[in-house]
Amino acid sequence: MEYIIISTGFALTIFGLYGLLSQKNMIKMILGFSIFTTGINIVMVAIGYIKGGTAPILDEAGKEIGKFVDPLPQALVLTSIVIGLGVTAMMLAYVMKLYKDKKSLNINDYKDLKW
């Protein structure tokens, strides 16, 4: 089961990276970026998963109850989701502003932004 989840995460990562790099439409590029980050988040959670693991809770004597799942990947993924949402919102707002100026979503029409 874990391999299916990891494979799905890697497939989404590759699919998102392809969409990010191959598309000329800026909205499609943003969608590719979102799919890419979702794939990375799925891979991170799948790697941190332990079959039969529990939450890291100690019993009354202060001993571990059993093998537990490391909470660090979940915390990192939650942080990544929040940051990804903010970055996506910023990119969409920037694309809206660019579209108001030139009425085009094609990245090749914006040569004045290049160095």
C-alpha positions as CSV (number, residue, x, y, z in Angstrom):
1,M,0.0,0.0,0.0
2,E,2.8,2.4,0.8
3,Y,4.4,1.8,-2.5
4,I,1.2,2.8,-4.3
5,I,1.1,6.0,-2.4
6,I,4.7,6.8,-3.0
7,S,4.4,6.0,-6.7
8,T,1.3,8.2,-6.9
9,G,3.3,11.0,-5.3
10,F,6.2,10.6,-7.6
11,A,3.9,10.5,-10.6
12,L,2.1,13.7,-9.5
13,T,5.5,15.3,-9.0
14,I,6.7,14.4,-12.5
15,F,3.4,15.4,-14.1
16,G,3.4,18.7,-12.3
17,L,7.0,19.4,-13.2
18,Y,6.3,18.6,-16.8
19,G,3.3,21.0,-16.8
20,L,5.3,23.7,-15.1
21,L,8.2,23.5,-17.6
22,S,6.4,22.7,-20.9
23,Q,3.4,25.1,-20.8
24,K,3.4,28.7,-22.2
25,N,0.1,29.6,-20.6
26,M,0.7,31.1,-17.1
27,I,-2.4,29.7,-15.6
28,K,-1.4,26.2,-16.7
29,M,2.1,26.8,-15.3
30,I,0.5,27.7,-11.9
31,L,-1.6,24.5,-12.0
32,G,1.6,22.5,-12.8
33,F,3.3,24.1,-9.8
34,S,0.3,23.2,-7.5
35,I,0.3,19.6,-8.8
36,F,4.1,19.4,-8.2
37,T,3.9,20.6,-4.6
38,T,1.0,18.2,-3.9
39,G,3.1,15.3,-5.2
40,I,6.0,16.3,-3.0
41,N,3.7,16.5,0.0
42,I,2.2,13.1,-0.7
43,V,5.7,11.6,-1.0
44,M,6.8,13.2,2.3
45,V,3.8,11.9,4.2
46,A,4.2,8.4,2.7
47,I,7.9,8.3,3.7
48,G,7.1,9.2,7.2
49,Y,4.3,6.6,7.5
50,I,5.0,3.4,9.6
51,K,2.6,0.5,9.2
52,G,0.9,-0.1,12.6
53,G,2.4,3.0,14.1
54,T,0.5,5.2,16.5
55,A,0.6,8.8,17.5
56,P,3.7,9.7,19.7
57,I,1.9,9.5,23.0
58,L,3.4,8.2,26.2
59,D,1.6,6.1,28.8
60,E,1.0,7.1,32.4
61,A,4.4,5.8,33.4
62,G,6.1,7.9,30.8
63,K,7.0,4.9,28.5
64,E,6.3,4.7,24.9
65,I,3.2,2.7,24.0
66,G,4.6,1.1,20.9
67,K,6.2,2.1,17.7
68,F,5.0,5.5,16.8
69,V,5.0,7.6,13.6
70,D,7.4,10.5,13.5
71,P,5.3,13.7,13.5
72,L,8.0,15.8,11.8
73,P,7.0,14.9,8.2
74,Q,3.4,15.8,9.0
75,A,4.4,19.1,10.5
76,L,6.6,19.9,7.5
77,V,3.8,19.0,5.1
78,L,1.3,21.2,6.9
79,T,3.8,24.1,6.7
80,S,4.4,23.3,3.0
81,I,0.6,23.4,2.3
82,V,0.3,26.8,3.9
83,I,3.3,28.2,2.1
84,G,2.2,26.7,-1.2
85,L,-1.3,28.2,-0.8
86,G,0.3,31.7,-0.3
87,V,2.7,31.3,-3.2
88,T,-0.2,30.2,-5.5
89,A,-2.3,33.1,-4.4
90,M,0.5,35.5,-5.1
91,M,1.2,34.0,-8.5
92,L,-2.5,34.2,-9.5
93,A,-2.6,37.8,-8.4
94,Y,0.5,38.6,-10.4
95,V,-0.9,36.9,-13.5
96,M,-4.2,38.8,-13.1
97,K,-2.2,42.1,-13.1
98,L,-0.1,41.0,-16.1
99,Y,-3.3,40.1,-18.0
100,K,-4.9,43.5,-17.3
101,D,-1.9,45.2,-18.8
102,K,-1.3,43.1,-22.0
103,K,-4.5,40.9,-22.3
104,S,-2.4,37.8,-22.8
105,L,-1.6,34.8,-20.7
106,N,1.3,33.5,-23.0
107,I,4.6,33.8,-21.2
108,N,6.4,34.7,-24.5
109,D,4.5,37.9,-24.8
110,Y,6.2,39.4,-21.7
111,K,9.7,40.1,-23.0
112,D,10.0,43.3,-21.0
113,L,10.3,41.3,-17.7
114,K,13.4,39.5,-18.8
115,W,16.8,40.8,-17.8
